[in-house]
Amino acid sequence: MLKIFKQFEKWVITILGLILGVFIVFNLFELIVLIIKELTSIDSSGVGLLLNPNEIKLFLDLFFIILIAFELFETIRVYLKDSVFHAEYIVLVGIIALARKIVLLDYDKIESLSIIGIGVLLIALSGSYYLLKKGERLDER
């Protein structure tokens, strides 16, 4: 019975990986289209290649979404190889997601307590990643 559950789990993870792969490809295509559109467009002043803040946020948002999805994809790949979720990849996804949040924040509208909370979360995730890597180095000795 345990073997059936393990096989089912691998199938579910494989399907999730395939869905995530399709998601990455479509978002990458959308990012490429956005870049090409911006490179070929000329604004009303006759100047091209200038992005306004909203376009920059859209570009960064797509970039971080693809990066997060790719890290999740890597987590799935490693799981299928080792049959174990590695905490290092999960923490890394959290750090990237938090970096996305920090970059895209509207600092004029956010409360200072929220910024402190984000800072504490960033320190906690960074510390966790450091400890995981340090433990990994100790295991290698």
C-alpha positions in Angstrom: 0.0 0.0 0.0 2.9 2.4 0.8 4.3 1.7 -2.6 1.0 2.8 -4.2 1.0 6.0 -2.2 4.6 6.8 -3.2 3.8 6.1 -6.9 0.7 8.4 -6.7 2.8 11.1 -5.0 5.4 10.9 -7.8 2.7 11.2 -10.5 1.1 14.2 -8.8 4.5 15.9 -8.4 5.3 15.1 -12.1 2.0 16.6 -13.2 2.6 19.7 -11.1 6.1 20.0 -12.6 4.7 19.8 -16.1 2.1 22.5 -15.3 4.8 24.7 -13.8 6.9 24.2 -16.9 4.1 25.4 -19.1 3.5 28.3 -16.7 7.2 29.3 -17.0 7.2 29.1 -20.8 4.1 31.2 -21.1 5.4 33.8 -18.7 8.8 33.9 -20.3 7.0 34.4 -23.7 5.0 37.3 -22.1 8.2 38.9 -20.8 9.9 38.6 -24.2 6.9 40.2 -25.9 6.9 43.0 -23.3 10.6 43.7 -23.9 10.2 43.7 -27.7 7.1 45.9 -27.5 9.0 48.4 -25.3 12.1 48.3 -27.5 10.1 49.0 -30.7 7.6 51.6 -29.3 8.1 55.3 -29.5 6.4 57.5 -27.0 4.7 60.9 -27.9 8.0 62.8 -27.6 9.5 60.6 -30.3 11.8 58.8 -27.9 11.9 55.1 -27.5 13.5 52.8 -25.0 12.2 54.7 -22.0 10.1 52.8 -19.5 7.8 54.4 -17.1 7.6 53.2 -13.5 4.5 51.0 -14.2 6.3 49.3 -17.1 9.3 48.7 -14.9 7.2 47.2 -12.2 5.5 44.9 -14.7 8.8 43.8 -16.1 10.2 43.1 -12.6 7.0 41.4 -11.5 7.1 39.0 -14.5 10.8 38.4 -14.0 10.4 37.5 -10.3 7.4 35.3 -11.0 9.4 33.4 -13.6 12.3 33.1 -11.1 10.1 31.8 -8.4 8.4 29.3 -10.7 11.8 28.1 -11.9 13.0 27.6 -8.3 9.8 25.7 -7.6 10.4 23.6 -10.7 14.0 22.9 -9.4 12.4 21.8 -6.1 10.2 19.4 -8.0 13.1 18.1 -10.1 15.2 17.4 -7.0 12.2 15.7 -5.2 11.7 13.4 -8.2 15.4 12.6 -8.1 15.9 12.1 -4.3 12.2 11.6 -3.1 12.9 14.3 -0.5 12.0 17.9 -0.4 15.1 20.0 0.4 14.4 22.8 2.8 17.2 24.9 1.1 15.1 25.2 -2.0 11.9 26.1 -0.1 13.7 28.8 1.9 15.2 30.1 -1.3 11.8 30.4 -2.9 10.7 32.3 0.2 13.6 34.7 -0.1 12.9 35.3 -3.8 9.2 35.9 -3.2 10.1 38.3 -0.4 12.6 40.1 -2.7 9.8 40.4 -5.2 7.5 42.0 -2.6 10.2 44.4 -1.5 11.0 45.6 -5.0 7.3 46.0 -5.9 6.2 47.7 -2.7 4.6 51.1 -2.9 6.5 52.7 0.0 4.3 55.8 0.1 1.2 53.6 1.0 2.7 51.0 3.4 2.9 51.4 7.1 6.2 51.4 8.9 5.3 48.4 11.0 4.8 46.4 7.8 8.3 47.4 6.6 9.7 46.2 10.0 7.9 42.9 9.7 9.2 42.4 6.2 12.7 43.2 7.4 12.4 40.6 10.3 11.1 38.0 7.8 14.0 38.7 5.5 16.5 38.3 8.4 14.7 35.0 9.5 14.8 33.6 6.0 18.4 34.6 5.3 19.4 33.2 8.7 17.6 29.9 7.9 19.3 29.7 4.5 22.7 30.4 6.1 22.2 27.7 8.7 21.0 25.2 6.1 24.1 25.9 4.0 26.4 25.7 7.1 24.9 22.4 8.1 25.4 21.1 4.6 29.1 22.0 4.7 29.5 20.3 8.1 27.8 17.2 6.7 30.4 17.1 3.9 33.3 16.9 6.3 
